[in-house]
């Protein structure tokens, strides 16, 4: 007969009964937590009082769960106008809040904003219509600017882009794109410095990592030198995404901007394509693609040769986006209507796209009249894509 020595925790029950718990089995018990000053009733070993308490608690939990399910079911079908997104007053309140939120609290706040906003409702509508979606972010430099000497503005841009990432996820976007290297229209008056480049790259890496956790891709867009100074050419854009170094961060190339900055649009597109995850087909005057000299057959040839499989969308502006007219300097119309502009831009490229795909896109356009003012039509895919623009202004 073997003698085994061990250490035990002794639990004493009513009437002096004792239970010895080996120290290697302490995970089977829990410390009692109750109101301060309250002395709990001691149960008798082998009695039924503990089972009675458990059944009572189980019943109470079931009742609470049923009530919560009923509340959330009612909320889902409730019709109401969306609330306005948080503004300056809310931001001022947040800046004076002296405590640091826990991760769960931050998540709860974000979820409430998403639920109150129309993003979730729009996403459900697009899903119902089977319309894929991409989103675009533009940041006013007075609200956020990743290359500003002001640290608060640099931090604010990261926060704003993260907000747009959350909205994109709520909507069901495939990717968030835009000139996310700096606040749009900000110029220091000097050539870019190494410090400004690093600030921008660091900011992009931060919200790129945030997007990766939500399975969202980020497409960085180089713009012409009249709209930003950090990123203008395909060569610099490739260097930028390499410096960021994240798999979910790539490039969006826009032929209108390339027409201004590149000596050879097709050659620059070919150089950037290994890193490109979205393309805007845009004419030199922002009008109907194919009527000018920014997106000729040579551009389409290099795209086809690279077996690019992402979106190839028309980004043209007419009169249907008044909020964009000032920022993009759009002073004239290019077609009788936005629908006409979309159709003409599509038909201009039948030389570069299989005609059956054009016919399929046209058929979807005809069946989606309620969205046609905002649709940007894919030239290499057999369905339409909805592009939503976030303006932090």
C-alpha angles and dihedrals in degrees: 000000000000123000113217121193122201143155118253139192110225119217115192120207133192115302091024098287112155135207120199114211116193112233089238089062100049091118087076093070134058133208114252114247121192144138116307112268094014116130110209122225113256115234125219116245108255092013127131100232094093092052089050091053092049092051091049092051092046091054091049092051090050091053093049091048092051091050092051092049090052092049094050092044089055091048092052093059096037114117116219141140114263118257120244115262117258112286138191094297090056091047091050090051091050092049092056095045103116098202130075114236119234117240089255091052091049090050091049092051091049092048091052091051091050092048092049093047126079091237093092092048092048091050091053090050093051091048090051090052091045091235114149116222141210127186134214128204127206120179125206105227091223088064101036136356125169093202098047120121084228108090092203091059091048091052091044092057091054090051093048093050090048088053089052089049089055091049090048092053091047091051093047097245120177092214143349115233140174146099091314094157094086145344108297114258096011117138127178092202090241137074116280115279128216088248092056091048091051093047089053095046092048092050092048091050091052097053090036089059089046090053092047090060087057094045092246125139123222121214115198115210124208111212134197119276093257092065104037140358105206099072125019110139138053091241093056091042092057090049089049097055090044090055091048088052101195125135093220094053116085140140140281114203121203118198093210092060091040090053088061100042108029127075089211117021095195094049092047091049090051091051093051099040097093087065099035119111098166137026132200115206101206131161124236091256095039088250132110111340112238096032095089139031106273100087112031131160092275090064092052091047094060091045091053093044091055091052089233108188103183130097119302104192138178111241104189130143131213123151102308097088107055093166089062098049096084099041093045097037095237105169103160143039122245101195140021091259141356090256091053091049091052093047094046092048090051094048092047088068101049087110090064101037130058106263093229090063091050090052092050092050091047090052092052090047090054091050095048103055092144091063102032095100090064103033122111107200124228114230097195100039131068097235141046128266127213115220117198122194122212113203116194096196 
